Amino acid sequence: MNFFEDLQLVYKKAGKDTLLKIKKAPHFLIFPFIYGVVYMLGMVLIGKLFARSYGTIIGFIIPLLTSLILSSYFSVLSDLIYYNRISFRNFSKTFMAYFASIYSVFFILMIISFFMPGIGVMMGATTLVGAVITLALNPIAESIYIRGEYYTSAYTHSLEFMKENFLLWTIPFLIYLGILHLLGFDFAFMIVSNSIVDLPLGQEIMTGLSYTNPLDPQNIKILLASIITAVYAIFRGNLYRILVGSTRRKRAYMGEL
């Protein structure tokens, strides 16, 4: 089986599973928007409470907030990916379900972010360095909430996964960014963003949200982008489950997924 036959097989399966999950839980499509609004409100609150007196520790508080919100979002997404449903029975516990794993990954990411400007200047290509990091570690969110990786193992697993599946994983990501670019979002900013852990949430698209005018055209655009992000997040989860447990040789031998 050549690459294109494999691509068709994998994407067809991931697409079919994505449509099934959307049919079973269509309300998930607005979840990235809801969680994004909660995150932005939390950021505003942190800014008001700590900006003047505790400005130096905001860099540590923001990852705490992000980890709590992503933990809940990943828990909901995990339910959908595995069970084709969303349960709110123990919703309060979702904020801690993946908190430690996410924050341990953020801790290393903060160290990388600290050194990245210097590395970029030395190489004369800050944007290129950011893009390489985003692509190389792209599936780190799925490695956390699907595979259960954390701390350094989340990074090593992501690198190993991308080594085996770089094109199959990157093509949908670039298509997703291209669609957002057509909607008016910054393609370059999205691809060099260091917030790789929250890619399935699409946090960067929330910038510019108007709370005073809900019918602002920018809000409508952000809502549409969030729905697209929700579809992409489900597709990513399905694609990851397909690829992480197989190779092209195995898929060719089985002839199906």
TISE-143887 format. One record per atom (N, C-alpha, C): x, y, z; residue in three letters. Coordinates in steps of 0.2 Angstrom, whole numbers, padded with zeros to 4 digits, always signed. Example, Ala and Ser with C-alpha at 12.3 -4.5 7.8 and 13.67 -1.06 7.14 Angstrom:
REM TISE-143887
+0066-0028+0039ALA+0062-0022+0039ALA+0066-0016+0039ALA+0064-0011+0035SER+0068-0005+0036SER+0064+0000+0039SER
This chain:
REM TISE-143887
+0004-0006+0000MET+0000+0000+0000MET+0004+0006+0000MET+0003+0011-0005ASN+0008+0017-0005ASN+0005+0022-0001ASN+0008+0028+0000PHE+0006+0033+0004PHE-0001+0036+0003PHE-0002+0037-0003PHE-0009+0040-0005PHE-0015+0035-0003PHE-0014+0028-0004GLU-0019+0023-0002GLU-0019+0023+0005GLU-0014+0024+0009ASP-0014+0024+0016ASP-0018+0030+0019ASP-0016+0036+0015LEU-0019+0042+0017LEU-0027+0042+0017LEU-0029+0039+0011GLN-0036+0038+0010GLN-0039+0034+0015GLN-0036+0028+0016LEU-0039+0024+0021LEU-0040+0027+0028LEU-0034+0030+0030VAL-0034+0033+0037VAL-0039+0039+0038VAL-0039+0043+0033TYR-0043+0049+0033TYR-0051+0047+0033TYR-0052+0042+0029LYS-0059+0040+0028LYS-0062+0037+0034LYS-0057+0034+0038LYS-0059+0031+0044LYS-0060+0036+0049LYS-0055+0041+0050ALA-0056+0046+0055ALA-0062+0051+0053ALA-0063+0052+0047GLY-0068+0057+0045GLY-0075+0053+0047GLY-0076+0047+0045LYS-0082+0043+0047LYS-0083+0043+0055LYS-0078+0042+0058ASP-0079+0042+0066ASP-0080+0049+0068ASP-0078+0054+0065THR-0079+0061+0067THR-0086+0063+0066THR-0089+0061+0060LEU-0096+0063+0059LEU-0101+0059+0064LEU-0099+0053+0065LEU-0103+0049+0070LEU-0103+0053+0077LEU-0097+0055+0079LYS-0097+0058+0086LYS-0101+0065+0086LYS-0100+0068+0080ILE-0104+0075+0080ILE-0111+0073+0080ILE-0113+0068+0077LYS-0121+0066+0077LYS-0123+0064+0084LYS-0119+0061+0087LYS-0120+0058+0094LYS-0120+0064+0099LYS-0116+0069+0098ALA-0115+0075+0103ALA-0114+0081+0099ALA-0119+0084+0096PRO-0118+0090+0092PRO-0117+0096+0096PRO-0119+0096+0102HIS-0118+0102+0107HIS-0110+0103+0108HIS-0106+0098+0107PHE-0099+0099+0108PHE-0096+0104+0103PHE-0099+0105+0098LEU-0097+0110+0093LEU-0096+0117+0096LEU-0100+0119+0101ILE-0099+0126+0104ILE-0095+0125+0110ILE-0092+0120+0112PHE-0088+0119+0118PHE-0081+0123+0117PHE-0078+0123+0112PRO-0072+0127+0112PRO-0073+0135+0113PRO-0079+0137+0110PHE-0081+0144+0111PHE-0082+0145+0119PHE-0086+0141+0122ILE-0088+0142+0129ILE-0082+0141+0133ILE-0077+0136+0132TYR-0071+0136+0136TYR-0067+0142+0135TYR-0067+0144+0129GLY-0063+0150+0127GLY-0065+0156+0130GLY-0071+0157+0131VAL-0074+0163+0134VAL-0072+0163+0142VAL-0073+0157+0145VAL-0071+0156+0152VAL-0064+0158+0153VAL-0060+0155+0148TYR-0052+0157+0149TYR-0051+0164+0148TYR-0054+0167+0143MET-0053+0175+0142MET-0055+0179+0149MET-0061+0177+0151LEU-0063+0180+0157LEU-0059+0179+0163LEU-0056+0173+0164GLY-0051+0171+0169GLY-0045+0175+0168GLY-0043+0176+0162MET-0037+0180+0161MET-0038+0188+0163MET-0044+0190+0161VAL-0045+0197+0163VAL-0045+0198+0171VAL-0048+0193+0174LEU-0048+0193+0182LEU-0041+0193+0185LEU-0037+0188+0182ILE-0030+0188+0184ILE-0027+0194+0183ILE-0028+0197+0178GLY-0024+0204+0176GLY-0026+0209+0181GLY-0033+0209+0183LYS-0035+0214+0188LYS-0033+0213+0195LYS-0032+0207+0197LEU-0030+0205+0204LEU-0023+0205+0205LEU-0019+0203+0200PHE-0012+0202+0201PHE-0007+0207+0197PHE-0009+0211+0192ALA-0005+0214+0188ALA-0001+0220+0191ALA-0004+0223+0196ARG+0000+0229+0199ARG+0004+0226+0205ARG+0002+0222+0209SER+0006+0220+0215SER+0010+0213+0214SER+0008+0209+0210TYR+0011+0202+0209TYR+0012+0201+0201TYR+0014+0206+0198GLY+0016+0205+0191GLY+0020+0199+0189GLY+0025+0198+0193THR+0031+0193+0192THR+0028+0186+0192THR+0023+0185+0196ILE+0020+0178+0197ILE+0015+0176+0192ILE+0013+0181+0188ILE+0007+0180+0183ILE+0009+0175+0178ILE+0016+0174+0176GLY+0018+0169+0172GLY+0017+0162+0174GLY+0017+0162+0181PHE+0015+0155+0184PHE+0008+0154+0185PHE+0004+0159+0186ILE-0003+0158+0188ILE-0007+0157+0181ILE-0005+0160+0176ILE-0009+0159+0169ILE-0008+0151+0167ILE-0002+0148+0168PRO-0003+0141+0166PRO-0007+0137+0171PRO-0008+0139+0177LEU-0012+0135+0182LEU-0019+0136+0179LEU-0021+0142+0177LEU-0028+0143+0175LEU-0029+0139+0168LEU-0024+0139+0164THR-0025+0136+0157THR-0025+0128+0158THR-0021+0126+0163SER-0021+0118+0165SER-0028+0116+0167SER-0031+0120+0172LEU-0038+0118+0174LEU-0043+0118+0169LEU-0043+0123+0164ILE-0048+0123+0159ILE-0047+0118+0154ILE-0040+0117+0152LEU-0039+0112+0147LEU-0040+0105+0150LEU-0039+0104+0156SER-0041+0097+0159SER-0048+0096+0159SER-0052+0100+0160SER-0060+0099+0159SER-0061+0098+0152SER-0059+0102+0147TYR-0060+0102+0140TYR-0058+0095+0138TYR-0052+0093+0140PHE-0049+0086+0137PHE-0053+0081+0140PHE-0056+0081+0146SER-0060+0076+0149SER-0066+0075+0145SER-0069+0081+0143VAL-0075+0080+0139VAL-0074+0077+0132VAL-0068+0080+0129LEU-0066+0077+0123LEU-0064+0070+0123LEU-0061+0068+0128SER-0060+0061+0129SER-0066+0056+0129SER-0071+0059+0133ASP-0077+0055+0133ASP-0080+0054+0126ASP-0080+0059+0122LEU-0083+0059+0116LEU-0079+0055+0111LEU-0072+0055+0111ILE-0068+0051+0107ILE-0069+0044+0109ILE-0069+0042+0115TYR-0069+0035+0117TYR-0076+0032+0117TYR-0081+0036+0119TYR-0088+0033+0121TYR-0094+0036+0116TYR-0092+0041+0112ASN-0097+0044+0108ASN-0102+0047+0112ASN-0101+0050+0117ARG-0105+0054+0121ARG-0102+0059+0126ARG-0105+0063+0129ILE-0102+0068+0134ILE-0106+0067+0140ILE-0103+0066+0146SER-0106+0065+0152SER-0104+0071+0157SER-0109+0074+0160PHE-0108+0079+0165PHE-0109+0077+0172PHE-0109+0070+0173ARG-0111+0067+0180ARG-0106+0069+0185ARG-0099+0069+0183ASN-0094+0071+0188ASN-0090+0077+0185ASN-0094+0082+0182PHE-0091+0088+0179PHE-0086+0091+0183PHE-0087+0092+0189SER-0083+0096+0194SER-0076+0093+0194SER-0076+0086+0193LYS-0069+0083+0194LYS-0065+0083+0187LYS-0068+0085+0182THR-0064+0086+0176THR-0059+0091+0176THR-0059+0096+0180PHE-0054+0101+0181PHE-0048+0099+0184PHE-0048+0093+0187MET-0042+0090+0190MET-0040+0084+0186MET-0044+0081+0182ALA-0042+0075+0179ALA-0036+0074+0175ALA-0034+0080+0171TYR-0027+0080+0168TYR-0023+0086+0170TYR-0025+0089+0176PHE-0022+0095+0178PHE-0014+0094+0179PHE-0012+0089+0182ALA-0005+0088+0184ALA-0001+0086+0178ALA-0004+0082+0173SER-0001+0081+0167SER+0000+0087+0163SER-0005+0091+0162ILE-0005+0097+0158ILE+0000+0102+0161ILE+0000+0103+0167TYR+0005+0108+0170TYR+0012+0106+0170TYR+0013+0099+0170SER+0020+0097+0170SER+0023+0098+0163SER+0018+0097+0158VAL+0020+0099+0151VAL+0021+0106+0150VAL+0017+0110+0153PHE+0018+0118+0153PHE+0024+0120+0156PHE+0026+0117+0161PHE+0032+0119+0165PHE+0038+0118+0160PHE+0039+0113+0156ILE+0044+0112+0152ILE+0043+0117+0146ILE+0037+0118+0144LEU+0036+0123+0139LEU+0038+0130+0141LEU+0037+0132+0147MET+0039+0138+0149MET+0047+0139+0149MET+0051+0134+0150ILE+0058+0134+0150ILE+0060+0134+0143ILE+0057+0131+0138ILE+0058+0131+0131ILE+0057+0139+0129ILE+0051+0141+0131SER+0049+0148+0129SER+0054+0153+0131SER+0057+0152+0137PHE+0062+0157+0140PHE+0068+0157+0136PHE+0070+0151+0133PHE+0077+0151+0129PHE+0075+0152+0121PHE+0069+0151+0119MET+0068+0152+0112MET+0070+0158+0109MET+0068+0164+0112PRO+0070+0170+0109PRO+0078+0171+0107PRO+0082+0168+0112GLY+0089+0168+0111GLY+0091+0164+0106GLY+0088+0158+0106ILE+0090+0153+0100ILE+0088+0156+0093ILE+0082+0159+0093GLY+0080+0162+0087GLY+0084+0167+0084GLY+0087+0171+0089VAL+0091+0177+0087VAL+0098+0174+0085VAL+0100+0169+0088MET+0107+0165+0086MET+0106+0162+0079MET+0100+0159+0078MET+0099+0156+0071MET+0097+0161+0066MET+0095+0167+0069GLY+0092+0172+0064GLY+0085+0170+0061GLY+0081+0166+0065ALA+0075+0164+0062ALA+0070+0162+0068ALA+0068+0167+0071THR+0064+0166+0077THR+0057+0162+0075THR+0054+0165+0069THR+0048+0162+0067THR+0049+0155+0065THR+0055+0153+0062LEU+0056+0146+0059LEU+0057+0142+0065LEU+0060+0144+0071VAL+0061+0140+0077VAL+0054+0138+0080VAL+0050+0143+0080GLY+0043+0143+0083GLY+0039+0138+0079GLY+0039+0138+0072ALA+0036+0134+0068ALA+0038+0126+0068ALA+0045+0126+0069VAL+0047+0119+0070VAL+0045+0116+0076VAL+0045+0120+0082ILE+0042+0117+0088ILE+0035+0115+0088ILE+0031+0120+0085THR+0024+0118+0084THR+0022+0112+0080THR+0026+0111+0075LEU+0025+0105+0070LEU+0028+0099+0074LEU+0033+0099+0077ALA+0037+0093+0080ALA+0033+0091+0086ALA+0030+0095+0090LEU+0026+0093+0096LEU+0019+0094+0095LEU+0016+0094+0089ASN+0009+0095+0088ASN+0004+0091+0091ASN+0006+0084+0092PRO+0001+0080+0095PRO+0001+0079+0102PRO+0005+0084+0105ILE+0006+0083+0113ILE+0000+0083+0117ILE-0006+0087+0114ALA-0012+0087+0118ALA-0015+0080+0118ALA-0015+0076+0112GLU-0018+0070+0112GLU-0013+0065+0116GLU-0007+0066+0116SER-0003+0061+0120SER-0004+0062+0127SER-0007+0067+0129ILE-0009+0068+0136ILE-0016+0065+0138ILE-0021+0067+0134TYR-0028+0065+0136TYR-0030+0058+0133TYR-0026+0056+0128ILE-0028+0049+0125ILE-0023+0044+0127ILE-0017+0045+0127ARG-0012+0040+0129ARG-0010+0041+0136ARG-0011+0046+0139GLY-0009+0047+0147GLY-0002+0049+0148GLY+0001+0052+0143GLU+0008+0054+0144GLU+0008+0061+0148GLU+0014+0062+0151TYR+0015+0068+0155TYR+0022+0070+0156TYR+0024+0076+0158TYR+0031+0078+0159TYR+0035+0077+0153TYR+0041+0074+0153THR+0045+0073+0148THR+0043+0068+0143THR+0039+0063+0145SER+0037+0058+0141SER+0032+0060+0136SER+0028+0065+0137ALA+0024+0068+0133ALA+0027+0071+0127ALA+0033+0074+0128TYR+0037+0077+0123TYR+0041+0071+0119TYR+0044+0067+0122THR+0047+0061+0118THR+0042+0057+0114THR+0036+0056+0117HIS+0031+0052+0113HIS+0029+0056+0107HIS+0028+0063+0108SER+0026+0067+0102SER+0031+0067+0097SER+0037+0067+0098LEU+0042+0067+0093LEU+0042+0060+0090LEU+0042+0055+0093GLU+0042+0048+0090GLU+0036+0047+0086GLU+0030+0050+0088PHE+0024+0049+0084PHE+0025+0053+0077PHE+0027+0059+0078MET+0028+0063+0072MET+0033+0061+0067MET+0038+0057+0070LYS+0043+0054+0066LYS+0040+0049+0061LYS+0035+0045+0064GLU+0032+0040+0060GLU+0026+0043+0056GLU+0023+0048+0058ASN+0017+0050+0055ASN+0016+0058+0053ASN+0022+0060+0051PHE+0023+0068+0050PHE+0018+0070+0045PHE+0018+0067+0039LEU+0013+0070+0034LEU+0006+0069+0035LEU+0004+0063+0037LEU-0003+0061+0039LEU-0006+0066+0044LEU-0002+0068+0049TRP-0004+0072+0054TRP-0004+0079+0053TRP+0001+0081+0049THR+0002+0089+0047THR-0003+0091+0042THR-0004+0087+0037ILE-0009+0089+0032ILE-0015+0092+0034ILE-0019+0089+0039PRO-0025+0091+0042PRO-0024+0098+0046PRO-0018+0098+0049PHE-0017+0104+0053PHE-0016+0110+0049PHE-0012+0109+0043LEU-0011+0115+0038LEU-0018+0117+0035LEU-0022+0112+0033ILE-0029+0113+0031ILE-0033+0118+0035ILE-0033+0115+0042TYR-0036+0119+0047TYR-0034+0126+0048TYR-0027+0127+0048LEU-0025+0134+0048LEU-0026+0138+0042LEU-0026+0135+0036GLY-0028+0138+0030GLY-0036+0141+0030GLY-0040+0137+0033ILE-0047+0139+0033ILE-0048+0145+0038ILE-0044+0144+0043LEU-0044+0150+0048LEU-0041+0156+0045LEU-0036+0155+0041HIS-0033+0161+0037HIS-0038+0164+0033HIS-0042+0160+0029LEU-0047+0163+0025LEU-0053+0167+0029LEU-0054+0165+0035LEU-0058+0169+0039LEU-0055+0175+0042LEU-0049+0176+0041GLY-0046+0182+0043GLY-0041+0182+0049GLY-0040+0176+0051PHE-0035+0174+0057PHE-0028+0174+0054PHE-0023+0175+0058ASP-0016+0176+0056ASP-0013+0169+0056ASP-0012+0167+0050PHE-0009+0160+0048PHE-0002+0159+0052PHE+0002+0165+0051ALA+0009+0164+0054ALA+0009+0164+0061ALA+0005+0168+0064PHE+0004+0168+0072PHE+0002+0161+0074PHE-0003+0158+0071MET-0005+0151+0073MET+0000+0146+0073MET+0004+0146+0067ILE+0009+0141+0066ILE+0015+0142+0071ILE+0016+0148+0073VAL+0022+0149+0077VAL+0021+0149+0085VAL+0014+0149+0086SER+0012+0149+0093SER+0015+0144+0097SER+0018+0146+0103ASN+0021+0141+0108ASN+0015+0137+0112ASN+0009+0139+0112SER+0004+0136+0116SER+0001+0130+0112SER+0006+0125+0111ILE+0004+0119+0107ILE+0000+0114+0111ILE-0001+0115+0118VAL-0005+0111+0122VAL-0012+0112+0121VAL-0014+0118+0119ASP-0021+0120+0118ASP-0023+0120+0111ASP-0019+0117+0107LEU-0021+0117+0100LEU-0028+0115+0098LEU-0031+0109+0102PRO-0037+0107+0101PRO-0043+0112+0103PRO-0041+0116+0107LEU-0046+0121+0110LEU-0046+0128+0105LEU-0040+0129+0102GLY-0040+0135+0097GLY-0040+0141+0101GLY-0036+0142+0106GLN-0037+0147+0111GLN-0035+0154+0107GLN-0030+0154+0103GLU-0028+0160+0099GLU-0033+0163+0095GLU-0039+0160+0093ILE-0044+0163+0089ILE-0048+0167+0093ILE-0048+0167+0100MET-0052+0171+0104MET-0050+0178+0105MET-0045+0180+0103THR-0042+0187+0103THR-0047+0191+0099THR-0049+0197+0102GLY-0053+0201+0099GLY-0061+0201+0100GLY-0062+0196+0105LEU-0069+0194+0107LEU-0072+0200+0110LEU-0078+0203+0108SER-0081+0208+0111SER-0087+0206+0116SER-0086+0208+0123TYR-0091+0206+0128TYR-0097+0211+0128TYR-0096+0217+0126THR-0101+0222+0126THR-0106+0222+0121THR-0104+0219+0115ASN-0108+0219+0109ASN-0108+0211+0107ASN-0112+0207+0109PRO-0113+0200+0107PRO-0113+0199+0100PRO-0117+0204+0096LEU-0118+0203+0089LEU-0113+0206+0085LEU-0107+0208+0088ASP-0101+0211+0084ASP-0099+0206+0079ASP-0098+0208+0073PRO-0096+0203+0067PRO-0090+0199+0069PRO-0085+0202+0073GLN-0079+0198+0075GLN-0081+0192+0080GLN-0086+0193+0084ASN-0089+0188+0088ASN-0092+0182+0084ASN-0095+0184+0079ILE-0098+0179+0074ILE-0093+0175+0071ILE-0088+0179+0069LYS-0082+0175+0065LYS-0078+0171+0070LYS-0077+0173+0076ILE-0074+0169+0081ILE-0078+0163+0083ILE-0085+0163+0083LEU-0089+0158+0085LEU-0089+0153+0079LEU-0089+0155+0073LEU-0088+0150+0067LEU-0081+0147+0067LEU-0076+0150+0069ALA-0069+0147+0069ALA-0069+0142+0075ALA-0073+0144+0080SER-0073+0139+0086SER-0076+0132+0084SER-0082+0133+0080ILE-0085+0127+0078ILE-0081+0123+0073ILE-0077+0126+0069ILE-0072+0123+0064ILE-0067+0119+0069ILE-0065+0123+0074THR-0060+0120+0079THR-0062+0114+0082THR-0069+0114+0084ALA-0072+0108+0087ALA-0072+0102+0083ALA-0073+0103+0076VAL-0073+0098+0071VAL-0066+0095+0071VAL-0061+0100+0070TYR-0054+0098+0069TYR-0052+0094+0075TYR-0054+0096+0081ALA-0052+0093+0088ALA-0054+0086+0088ALA-0060+0085+0086ILE-0063+0078+0086ILE-0059+0074+0080ILE-0058+0077+0075PHE-0054+0073+0069PHE-0047+0071+0072PHE-0044+0076+0075ARG-0037+0075+0078ARG-0037+0069+0083ARG-0042+0069+0087GLY-0043+0063+0092GLY-0043+0057+0088GLY-0048+0056+0084ASN-0049+0050+0080ASN-0043+0048+0076ASN-0040+0053+0073LEU-0034+0052+0069LEU-0028+0049+0073LEU-0027+0052+0079TYR-0022+0050+0083TYR-0023+0043+0086TYR-0029+0041+0087ARG-0031+0034+0090ARG-0029+0029+0084ARG-0031+0031+0078ILE-0029+0026+0072ILE-0022+0026+0071ILE-0018+0031+0071LEU-0011+0031+0070LEU-0006+0028+0075LEU-0008+0030+0082VAL-0004+0028+0087VAL-0003+0021+0088VAL-0008+0017+0086GLY-0008+0010+0087GLY-0007+0006+0081GLY-0004+0009+0076SER-0003+0005+0070SER+0003+0008+0066SER+0005+0005+0061THR+0010+0008+0056THR+0007+0006+0049THR+0010+0009+0044ARG+0007+0008+0037ARG+0008+0001+0035ARG+0013-0002+0037ARG+0014-0009+0036ARG+0008-0014+0039ARG+0006-0012+0045LYS+0001-0016+0048LYS-0006-0014+0045LYS-0007-0008+0043ARG-0013-0006+0040ARG-0014-0009+0033ARG-0008-0010+0029ALA-0008-0013+0023ALA-0010-0021+0024ALA-0007-0024+0029TYR-0008-0031+0030TYR-0015-0032+0032TYR-0018-0028+0036MET-0025-0029+0038MET-0030-0027+0032MET-0028-0022+0028GLY-0032-0020+0023GLY-0038-0015+0025GLY-0039-0014+0032GLU-0044-0010+0034GLU-0043-0008+0041GLU-0047-0003+0044LEU-0046-0001+0051LEU-0052-0002+0055LEU
